[in-house]
Amino acid sequence: MTGVIYARYSSDNQREESIEWQIRENTAFAEKNGIVIVGHYIDRAVSAKTDNRPEFQRMIHDSAKKTFDVVIVWKLDRFSRNRYDSAKYKAALKKNNVRVVSATEAISEGAEGIILESVLEGMAEYYSADLAEKVTRGLTENALKCRFNGGNGLPYGYNR
C-alpha cells in the first residue's frame, strides 16, 4: 500500500518544528502499518477552516492519478476543521480509491468508526469557532480599555 503525508500548521506564530514532528509521527505510523510513503503535501501558516490551501488542493487533484492509496494525517483536524469540507474532500478521495487515516486517532473501519470520526470532525470545527469567539472577546475588551492589541512592537506611528 502506498501513502502520502499531509501536514500543516495554522499561523505564522507556529514554527517549522510542527511540520517536522507531524512528518516523524506519520512516517512511524506508516512504517508500523506497511505503508510506503510516496510524497508529502505541506501547507504552512494556512488554516484548515478553509479549503483554500495550495498543497491540500494539489493533493486532492493528484489523487486522481491513482499513485497513492491513503492520506496520512497526524490528527483529523490537520485535514480539515470544517465538517462539510471534510465530507466533500473525503468523498472526492474515495472516488479515487484513497482514504484518509489519522496516525494518532484509532478510528475503526466499522460502524462505530463512523460516529467517532463525525464527533472528532465536529469537535475540530467547534474548537475553531470557540477560539475565534474568545479571541474576538479578548480583543474587544482590550480595545474598550484602550490597550494595544498588537504583537511585539508599539502601535503604528509610535517611537521609543
C-alpha atoms as an extended CHARMM CRD file, in Angstrom:
* protein
*
       160  EXT
         1         1  MET       CA              0.0000000000        0.0000000000        0.0000000000  PROA      1               0.0000000000
         2         2  THR       CA              1.2440000000        3.4910000000       -0.8120000000  PROA      2               0.0000000000
         3         3  GLY       CA              0.5060000000        6.7050000000        1.0020000000  PROA      3               0.0000000000
         4         4  VAL       CA              1.1960000000       10.3950000000        1.2530000000  PROA      4               0.0000000000
         5         5  ILE       CA              1.5480000000       12.5750000000        4.3030000000  PROA      5               0.0000000000
         6         6  TYR       CA             -0.4690000000       15.7630000000        4.6320000000  PROA      6               0.0000000000
         7         7  ALA       CA              0.8460000000       18.1440000000        7.2970000000  PROA      7               0.0000000000
         8         8  ARG       CA              0.0560000000       21.7550000000        8.1010000000  PROA      8               0.0000000000
         9         9  TYR       CA              0.1120000000       24.4440000000       10.7280000000  PROA      9               0.0000000000
        10        10  SER       CA             -2.2790000000       27.3560000000       11.0290000000  PROA      10              0.0000000000
        11        11  SER       CA             -0.4320000000       30.5640000000       11.7120000000  PROA      11              0.0000000000
        12        12  ASP       CA              2.8130000000       32.4640000000       11.3530000000  PROA      12              0.0000000000
        13        13  ASN       CA              3.1730000000       32.1520000000       15.1450000000  PROA      13              0.0000000000
        14        14  GLN       CA              3.9500000000       28.4560000000       14.7350000000  PROA      14              0.0000000000
        15        15  ARG       CA              7.2910000000       27.0300000000       13.6790000000  PROA      15              0.0000000000
        16        16  GLU       CA              8.6910000000       24.5300000000       11.2250000000  PROA      16              0.0000000000
        17        17  GLU       CA              9.1410000000       22.0220000000       14.0650000000  PROA      17              0.0000000000
        18        18  SER       CA              5.3760000000       21.4910000000       13.9650000000  PROA      18              0.0000000000
        19        19  ILE       CA              5.6940000000       20.0850000000       10.4490000000  PROA      19              0.0000000000
        20        20  GLU       CA              8.7840000000       18.0540000000       11.3520000000  PROA      20              0.0000000000
        21        21  TRP       CA              7.1130000000       16.1910000000       14.2200000000  PROA      21              0.0000000000
        22        22  GLN       CA              3.9170000000       15.6080000000       12.2110000000  PROA      22              0.0000000000
        23        23  ILE       CA              6.0270000000       14.0180000000        9.4730000000  PROA      23              0.0000000000
        24        24  ARG       CA              8.0020000000       11.9900000000       12.0140000000  PROA      24              0.0000000000
        25        25  GLU       CA              4.8430000000       10.6440000000       13.7150000000  PROA      25              0.0000000000
        26        26  ASN       CA              3.0960000000        9.9590000000       10.3910000000  PROA      26              0.0000000000
        27        27  THR       CA              6.1710000000        8.1860000000        8.9990000000  PROA      27              0.0000000000
        28        28  ALA       CA              6.3650000000        5.9630000000       12.0870000000  PROA      28              0.0000000000
        29        29  PHE       CA              2.6610000000        5.1450000000       11.6690000000  PROA      29              0.0000000000
        30        30  ALA       CA              3.2250000000        4.2900000000        8.0010000000  PROA      30              0.0000000000
        31        31  GLU       CA              6.1870000000        2.0160000000        8.7750000000  PROA      31              0.0000000000
        32        32  LYS       CA              4.2250000000        0.2430000000       11.5100000000  PROA      32              0.0000000000
        33        33  ASN       CA              1.3240000000       -0.3500000000        9.1130000000  PROA      33              0.0000000000
        34        34  GLY       CA              3.2860000000       -1.3360000000        5.9930000000  PROA      34              0.0000000000
        35        35  ILE       CA              2.5270000000        1.8560000000        4.0670000000  PROA      35              0.0000000000
        36        36  VAL       CA              5.1980000000        3.1130000000        1.6670000000  PROA      36              0.0000000000
        37        37  ILE       CA              5.3110000000        6.9240000000        1.6880000000  PROA      37              0.0000000000
        38        38  VAL       CA              5.4880000000        8.2940000000       -1.8640000000  PROA      38              0.0000000000
        39        39  GLY       CA              5.0740000000       12.0070000000       -1.1350000000  PROA      39              0.0000000000
        40        40  HSD       CA              4.4310000000       14.8910000000        1.2290000000  PROA      40              0.0000000000
        41        41  TYR       CA              1.9420000000       17.7360000000        0.9540000000  PROA      41              0.0000000000
        42        42  ILE       CA              2.6360000000       20.5670000000        3.3890000000  PROA      42              0.0000000000
        43        43  ASP       CA              0.7510000000       23.8060000000        3.9830000000  PROA      43              0.0000000000
        44        44  ARG       CA              2.4190000000       26.3710000000        6.2290000000  PROA      44              0.0000000000
        45        45  ALA       CA              0.5100000000       29.1270000000        8.0550000000  PROA      45              0.0000000000
        46        46  VAL       CA             -2.8200000000       28.1830000000        6.4580000000  PROA      46              0.0000000000
        47        47  SER       CA             -5.9790000000       27.4940000000        8.4500000000  PROA      47              0.0000000000
        48        48  ALA       CA             -7.9550000000       24.2990000000        7.9100000000  PROA      48              0.0000000000
        49        49  LYS       CA            -11.1800000000       26.2700000000        8.3420000000  PROA      49              0.0000000000
        50        50  THR       CA            -10.9670000000       26.8360000000        4.5990000000  PROA      50              0.0000000000
        51        51  ASP       CA            -10.1440000000       24.6290000000        1.6490000000  PROA      51              0.0000000000
        52        52  ASN       CA             -8.0630000000       27.4260000000        0.1310000000  PROA      52              0.0000000000
        53        53  ARG       CA             -4.8000000000       25.5690000000        0.8100000000  PROA      53              0.0000000000
        54        54  PRO       CA             -2.4810000000       25.0950000000       -2.1760000000  PROA      54              0.0000000000
        55        55  GLU       CA             -0.8660000000       21.8090000000       -1.1460000000  PROA      55              0.0000000000
        56        56  PHE       CA             -4.1670000000       20.3930000000        0.0750000000  PROA      56              0.0000000000
        57        57  GLN       CA             -5.7700000000       21.1360000000       -3.2880000000  PROA      57              0.0000000000
        58        58  ARG       CA             -2.7630000000       19.6880000000       -5.1330000000  PROA      58              0.0000000000
        59        59  MET       CA             -3.1000000000       16.5040000000       -3.0520000000  PROA      59              0.0000000000
        60        60  ILE       CA             -6.8040000000       16.1760000000       -3.8800000000  PROA      60              0.0000000000
        61        61  HSD       CA             -6.0280000000       16.7490000000       -7.5740000000  PROA      61              0.0000000000
        62        62  ASP       CA             -3.1170000000       14.2720000000       -7.5160000000  PROA      62              0.0000000000
        63        63  SER       CA             -5.3210000000       11.5600000000       -6.0140000000  PROA      63              0.0000000000
        64        64  ALA       CA             -6.9120000000       11.1580000000       -9.4640000000  PROA      64              0.0000000000
        65        65  LYS       CA             -3.5420000000        9.8980000000      -10.7570000000  PROA      65              0.0000000000
        66        66  LYS       CA             -4.0190000000        6.8360000000       -8.5100000000  PROA      66              0.0000000000
        67        67  THR       CA             -0.4030000000        6.8970000000       -7.2980000000  PROA      67              0.0000000000
        68        68  PHE       CA             -1.3380000000        6.5570000000       -3.6220000000  PROA      68              0.0000000000
        69        69  ASP       CA             -3.9570000000        4.6760000000       -1.6000000000  PROA      69              0.0000000000
        70        70  VAL       CA             -4.0150000000        6.6060000000        1.6490000000  PROA      70              0.0000000000
        71        71  VAL       CA             -3.5330000000       10.1130000000        3.0330000000  PROA      71              0.0000000000
        72        72  ILE       CA             -1.9700000000       10.0720000000        6.4930000000  PROA      72              0.0000000000
        73        73  VAL       CA             -2.6220000000       12.9990000000        8.8230000000  PROA      73              0.0000000000
        74        74  TRP       CA             -1.3900000000       13.4300000000       12.3740000000  PROA      74              0.0000000000
        75        75  LYS       CA             -4.9670000000       14.1450000000       13.5070000000  PROA      75              0.0000000000
        76        76  LEU       CA             -8.1490000000       14.6320000000       11.5080000000  PROA      76              0.0000000000
        77        77  ASP       CA             -8.0840000000       18.3620000000       12.3160000000  PROA      77              0.0000000000
        78        78  ARG       CA             -4.9730000000       18.6220000000       10.1190000000  PROA      78              0.0000000000
        79        79  PHE       CA             -7.1600000000       17.5480000000        7.1680000000  PROA      79              0.0000000000
        80        80  SER       CA             -9.9950000000       19.9800000000        7.8980000000  PROA      80              0.0000000000
        81        81  ARG       CA            -11.6550000000       22.0000000000       10.6260000000  PROA      81              0.0000000000
        82        82  ASN       CA            -14.8370000000       22.2750000000        8.5830000000  PROA      82              0.0000000000
        83        83  ARG       CA            -17.0030000000       19.1480000000        8.6190000000  PROA      83              0.0000000000
        84        84  TYR       CA            -18.6310000000       19.9930000000        5.2750000000  PROA      84              0.0000000000
        85        85  ASP       CA            -15.2640000000       20.4230000000        3.5470000000  PROA      85              0.0000000000
        86        86  SER       CA            -14.0790000000       17.2370000000        5.2100000000  PROA      86              0.0000000000
        87        87  ALA       CA            -17.0310000000       15.2640000000        3.8290000000  PROA      87              0.0000000000
        88        88  LYS       CA            -16.6650000000       16.8340000000        0.3760000000  PROA      88              0.0000000000
        89        89  TYR       CA            -12.9500000000       16.0980000000        0.0290000000  PROA      89              0.0000000000
        90        90  LYS       CA            -13.0970000000       12.6580000000        1.6140000000  PROA      90              0.0000000000
        91        91  ALA       CA            -15.7930000000       11.8040000000       -0.9570000000  PROA      91              0.0000000000
        92        92  ALA       CA            -13.5320000000       13.0750000000       -3.7630000000  PROA      92              0.0000000000
        93        93  LEU       CA            -10.6650000000       10.9620000000       -2.4310000000  PROA      93              0.0000000000
        94        94  LYS       CA            -12.9230000000        7.9340000000       -2.0180000000  PROA      94              0.0000000000
        95        95  LYS       CA            -13.9290000000        8.2580000000       -5.6850000000  PROA      95              0.0000000000
        96        96  ASN       CA            -10.2110000000        7.8120000000       -6.4490000000  PROA      96              0.0000000000
        97        97  ASN       CA             -9.9460000000        4.8490000000       -4.0170000000  PROA      97              0.0000000000
        98        98  VAL       CA             -7.9860000000        6.9130000000       -1.4940000000  PROA      98              0.0000000000
        99        99  ARG       CA             -8.8530000000        7.1020000000        2.1860000000  PROA      99              0.0000000000
       100       100  VAL       CA             -7.7650000000        9.4070000000        4.9920000000  PROA      100             0.0000000000
       101       101  VAL       CA             -6.2570000000        7.9140000000        8.1450000000  PROA      101             0.0000000000
       102       102  SER       CA             -5.1650000000        9.5330000000       11.3690000000  PROA      102             0.0000000000
       103       103  ALA       CA             -1.8060000000        8.4770000000       12.7900000000  PROA      103             0.0000000000
       104       104  THR       CA             -2.8550000000        9.2660000000       16.3760000000  PROA      104             0.0000000000
       105       105  GLU       CA             -6.6170000000        8.6570000000       16.4990000000  PROA      105             0.0000000000
       106       106  ALA       CA             -7.6300000000        4.9980000000       16.4480000000  PROA      106             0.0000000000
       107       107  ILE       CA            -10.7210000000        5.0590000000       14.2510000000  PROA      107             0.0000000000
       108       108  SER       CA            -12.0510000000        1.6360000000       13.3220000000  PROA      108             0.0000000000
       109       109  GLU       CA            -13.3660000000        0.6670000000        9.9070000000  PROA      109             0.0000000000
       110       110  GLY       CA            -16.6880000000       -0.4960000000       11.4320000000  PROA      110             0.0000000000
       111       111  ALA       CA            -19.9280000000        1.2750000000       12.2540000000  PROA      111             0.0000000000
       112       112  GLU       CA            -18.5330000000        2.7640000000       15.4710000000  PROA      112             0.0000000000
       113       113  GLY       CA            -15.7740000000        4.4150000000       13.4230000000  PROA      113             0.0000000000
       114       114  ILE       CA            -18.3790000000        6.4390000000       11.5360000000  PROA      114             0.0000000000
       115       115  ILE       CA            -19.7180000000        8.0560000000       14.6960000000  PROA      115             0.0000000000
       116       116  LEU       CA            -16.2540000000        8.5910000000       16.2040000000  PROA      116             0.0000000000
       117       117  GLU       CA            -14.9840000000       10.2870000000       13.0480000000  PROA      117             0.0000000000
       118       118  SER       CA            -18.0910000000       12.5060000000       12.9780000000  PROA      118             0.0000000000
       119       119  VAL       CA            -17.5760000000       13.5330000000       16.6070000000  PROA      119             0.0000000000
       120       120  LEU       CA            -13.8680000000       14.2930000000       16.0580000000  PROA      120             0.0000000000
       121       121  GLU       CA            -14.6400000000       16.4110000000       12.9890000000  PROA      121             0.0000000000
       122       122  GLY       CA            -17.3960000000       18.2650000000       14.8490000000  PROA      122             0.0000000000
       123       123  MET       CA            -15.0630000000       18.9110000000       17.7820000000  PROA      123             0.0000000000
       124       124  ALA       CA            -12.3820000000       20.2950000000       15.4420000000  PROA      124             0.0000000000
       125       125  GLU       CA            -14.8840000000       22.7260000000       13.9250000000  PROA      125             0.0000000000
       126       126  TYR       CA            -16.2040000000       23.6480000000       17.3820000000  PROA      126             0.0000000000
       127       127  TYR       CA            -12.6710000000       24.3110000000       18.6460000000  PROA      127             0.0000000000
       128       128  SER       CA            -12.0060000000       26.7350000000       15.7800000000  PROA      128             0.0000000000
       129       129  ALA       CA            -15.3030000000       28.5900000000       16.2180000000  PROA      129             0.0000000000
       130       130  ASP       CA            -14.9340000000       28.7720000000       20.0050000000  PROA      130             0.0000000000
       131       131  LEU       CA            -11.3420000000       30.0230000000       19.7790000000  PROA      131             0.0000000000
       132       132  ALA       CA            -12.3740000000       32.7300000000       17.3000000000  PROA      132             0.0000000000
       133       133  GLU       CA            -15.0980000000       33.9070000000       19.6980000000  PROA      133             0.0000000000
       134       134  LYS       CA            -12.6510000000       34.0360000000       22.6230000000  PROA      134             0.0000000000
       135       135  VAL       CA            -10.0330000000       35.9440000000       20.6350000000  PROA      135             0.0000000000
       136       136  THR       CA            -12.6170000000       38.4610000000       19.4400000000  PROA      136             0.0000000000
       137       137  ARG       CA            -13.8770000000       38.9030000000       23.0060000000  PROA      137             0.0000000000
       138       138  GLY       CA            -10.3300000000       39.4960000000       24.2670000000  PROA      138             0.0000000000
       139       139  LEU       CA             -9.5050000000       41.9680000000       21.5040000000  PROA      139             0.0000000000
       140       140  THR       CA            -12.7450000000       43.8430000000       22.1770000000  PROA      140             0.0000000000
       141       141  GLU       CA            -12.0110000000       44.0380000000       25.9150000000  PROA      141             0.0000000000
       142       142  ASN       CA             -8.5160000000       45.3630000000       25.2070000000  PROA      142             0.0000000000
       143       143  ALA       CA             -9.9080000000       47.9760000000       22.8290000000  PROA      143             0.0000000000
       144       144  LEU       CA            -12.5500000000       49.0930000000       25.3390000000  PROA      144             0.0000000000
       145       145  LYS       CA             -9.7900000000       49.5740000000       27.9190000000  PROA      145             0.0000000000
       146       146  CYS       CA             -7.6160000000       51.4310000000       25.3670000000  PROA      146             0.0000000000
       147       147  ARG       CA             -4.9970000000       48.6710000000       25.4280000000  PROA      147             0.0000000000
       148       148  PHE       CA             -2.7950000000       47.8740000000       22.4710000000  PROA      148             0.0000000000
       149       149  ASN       CA             -3.9010000000       44.7710000000       20.5450000000  PROA      149             0.0000000000
       150       150  GLY       CA             -0.6290000000       44.4410000000       18.6660000000  PROA      150             0.0000000000
       151       151  GLY       CA              2.1860000000       41.9910000000       18.6780000000  PROA      151             0.0000000000
       152       152  ASN       CA              5.8140000000       42.5540000000       19.5610000000  PROA      152             0.0000000000
       153       153  GLY       CA              6.0840000000       46.2640000000       18.9160000000  PROA      153             0.0000000000
       154       154  LEU       CA              4.4340000000       49.5640000000       19.5480000000  PROA      154             0.0000000000
       155       155  PRO       CA              1.3090000000       50.7930000000       17.7840000000  PROA      155             0.0000000000
       156       156  TYR       CA              1.8850000000       52.2090000000       14.3210000000  PROA      156             0.0000000000
       157       157  GLY       CA              3.2660000000       55.7790000000       14.4750000000  PROA      157             0.0000000000
       158       158  TYR       CA              4.8120000000       55.4960000000       17.9450000000  PROA      158             0.0000000000
       159       159  ASN       CA              8.5730000000       55.5290000000       18.6060000000  PROA      159             0.0000000000
       160       160  ARG       CA             10.5010000000       54.6100000000       21.7010000000  PROA      160             0.0000000000
